[in-house]
Amino acid sequence: MFNLIELNTRINKIVWGPTLILILIGVGLYYTLGTGFIQFKKLGRIFKEIFVKKKKDLEGDITPLQALSVALAGTVGVGNIAGVATAIAFGGPGAVFWMWISGILGMATKYGEVVLGIKYRIRQIRGPLLGGPMVYIRRGLGKKFNFLAIIFALLGAMAAFGIGNMTQANSVAIGLKEWGISPLFTGIFLLFAVGLVTLGGLKRIAQVASFCVPFMCILYFLGAIIILILNIVHLPQVLGLIFKGAFSPISAVGGFMGVTVKQAIRWGIARGIFSNEAGLGSAPIAHATAKTEHPVKQGFYGILEVFIDTIIICSATALAILVTGVWKTGLTGTVLTVSAFQTVFGKNLGLFLVVFCMILTAYDTILAWGFYGETCFAYLFGPYARIIYRVLWLPPIIIGALGKLEIIWDIADTMNGLMAIPNIIALFLLGKVVFNLTKDFFKNQR
């Protein structure tokens, strides 16, 4: 067991090391330039798309907004609350600037993933539309690259049990334990709550996500906005710290140990990517099921997904931590975010707001990753394998709620990072497909 842990640790350091992070940033820059800075020039058009009445007879299983909700359920979560706090604790205020950079470039990456997901999706017999990296690798790059598609699907089906199931159930159990609720009771309750939704398939998952995700985002964002309003006098100084810390070292202050520019860049970009998952290949699996008349139109929702996740929710966490001054305490992770909320809402309400939002996002993530995992499984073994995966998905929830999951989390984290490799290869090789679709779409819109 020790050898397995040591091996995984070494692989994880390579997978999530500077090389992969730089490559993911490179993908974002490639798609930003190739699409003509679409996330800047077409932002108004993107927001307008949300309010355009959609045709009812379009190919797809769920509405574009529902697909966005499922994708957000998989991305908005612990990374937005604990991950951002960790980035500030180890990278200082300057990490926020680099988190924004990863988000801005990640919008273009996610756009490319979603466009390819729609372009190459297929209909399985008695199942929802099948899309995502494994499909656009096989159909876009040809049979000689099918081994990459299989690798992605295999890693996705397995990693989901760790990163999207057991660790999320553990987060819910830890949160509810604060109010004296037994982890066993939490596990059993979650098993039924998840089973009632996932066994009903994609449409039921989409319906639940369409309610839970906006509710959580609005509640958490409003809490952060109240903190900002009550500390508005500190905002100019905080913005100055963010931009200063992005390009120069920050000295030690209070419990904060001080950081270099290298640390700010590393933690800001890494946590941003970890939160929005741009380039990792998970979200296009959900977006590929959307009812849409053109791949570019659903690509807009991919841009919106990263905008909501990183620019809005992650920024809300970061600014709440910085304006309240708790970033100087030496705390990290969820405790740091809770501390920021407690300065305004008090000990009990502050804790409740953060923990309740974490519980809700963890539940959403279990639902979303259940669909991601079953889709990867269905790619490998056919449409009838979906129901098998849904049944297999449930028992680990109780295990997760009860267990200490360091090794499971570490292995799942490694597999999640490895999923990015075949996806990145496809994104580079299929870039011209996305660029041509984008050019043709806007040319015909005139």
Secondary structure, 3 states (H helix, E strand, C coil): CHHHHHHHHHHHHHHCCHHHHHHHHHHHHHHHHHCCCHHHHCHHHHHHHHHCCCCCCCCCCECHHHHHHHHHHHHCCHHHHHHHHHHHHHHCCHHHHHHHHHHHHHHHHHHHHHHHHHHCCEECCCCCEECCHHHHHHHHHCHHHHHHHHHHHHHHHHHHHHHHHHHHHHHHHHHHHCCCCCHHHHHHHHHHHHHHHHCCCHHHHHHHHHHHHHHHHHHHHHHHHHHHHHCHHHHHHHHHHHHHHHHCCECCECCECCECHHHHHHHHHHHHHHHHCCCCCCHHHHHCCECCCCHHHHHHHHHHHHHHHHHHHHHHHHHHHHHCCHHHCCCCHHHHHHHHHHHHHCHHHHHHHHHHHHHHHHHHHHHHHHHHHHHHHHHHHCCCHHHHHHHHHCHHHHHHHHCCCHHHHHHHHHHHHHHHHHHHHHHHHCHHHHHHHHHHHHHHHC
